[in-house]
Amino acid sequence: MAAALLNAYLLDWLFGDPRRGHPVAGFGRIASALERLLWRPSRAAGALYLATLVGCTALATAAVDRVLRRRPYTRLAWRSIVVWATLGG
């Protein structure tokens, strides 16, 4: 995992953030659409919203990582891209 962190840092340093199609912006659009569907003035609705966003993101990321477990270089590239997408350097 340390190699993925280093790679992500280098990617961020070399390329920065894309002007269009940034993964965090895409996540924000999904989060906004889900909020429109689930919003209610209650803690339960907020908890459901949070659990859905975090849970689906974690499950999808873990599923791809698991599929790539026998391809170490592709898995490293995947992990590097995931971490790069979350960096704000």
Secondary structure, 3 states (H helix, E strand, C coil): CHHHHHHHHHHHHHHCCCCCCCHHHHHHHHHHHHHHHHCCCCHHHHHHHHHHHHHHHHHHHHHHHHHCCCCHHHHHHHHHHHHHHHCCC
